[in-house]
């Protein structure tokens, strides 16, 4: 399957530029990314119509539809730089650097390393090295930090999750707030990471936690999956993933940063809003947790597909999402 790459900067479509001084000159060079089982189409003007999980327009919208753009989440990457990551694991992680612009094209991203640099092997002060930043600037800073970072120290998972709790970058009320914890091992600084996960996701502003076990042992996977499960009811056991290569890691990052929220150009009354997905009209959901349908935030003019409909939108294929004012 042919993979077409594009960098989305709001309404513009610009060529992808990598950050390792070796730009890709022909998209055919990355056609071997078979682990992504979807075609990514070019980004068009902000408008309703067919869209995929990247928020990219795949077909013109009906003229009667409301114009919208897909609203990417705020994502804090929390990356293990402990001594056990030295060697092949860190080299494999750094292979992700050329693909960071793609992640930044679909989400506002920041980066927290643990432990923080310092004499204390369990230190977390100053662990956030890149604040969550909108646009390509955040992606460039994250790529630079990964390029020049070096693994050492222990694994203070609990203190790190505590340190980023209520971080302004993941406290947005009109976007999804996501933390992606990546580690190859277990807590080694006497903290309780499951309790820290509950505190992180249990605040007034919803935060979703995803955990990626990177080239881990079965023992580490047991604890890391427990951390993901502890974040319920905001998230759940399904938010734990394993990855042992840059291909798998990129696939996981694509999964967790896919958006289900559409930003209308202007608000309409909730009673007048009609949402259809692939030709089927969806019901407005007013429950705390919705298994399907959509929710509408009139104050911020955002429409979010929920439950099964969100999962369908995230499959990467082109879908018709039509928003109307009737």
FENBEL-V291338 format. One record per run of one state. SS is the DSSP state (@ for helix, = for strand, . for the rest). FROM is the first residue (numbers start at 0). LEN is the number of residues. If there is no record, write none. Layout:
ss=(SS SS)
from=(FROM FROM)
len=(LEN LEN)
This chain:
ss=(. = . = . @ . = . = . = . = . @ . @ . @ . = . = . @ . @ . @ . = . @ . = . @ . @ = . @ . = . @ = . = . = . = . = . @ . = .)
from=(0 6 9 11 14 26 30 48 51 56 59 67 70 73 80 82 85 87 94 96 106 107 114 127 133 135 148 156 164 167 170 176 183 192 201 207 214 217 230 236 239 243 245 257 260 264 269 272 277 279 281 283 284 293 297 301 305 306 313 318 325)
len=(6 3 2 3 12 4 18 3 5 3 8 3 3 7 2 3 2 7 2 10 1 7 13 6 2 13 8 8 3 3 6 7 9 9 6 7 3 13 6 3 4 2 12 3 4 5 3 5 2 2 2 1 9 4 4 4 1 7 5 7 1)
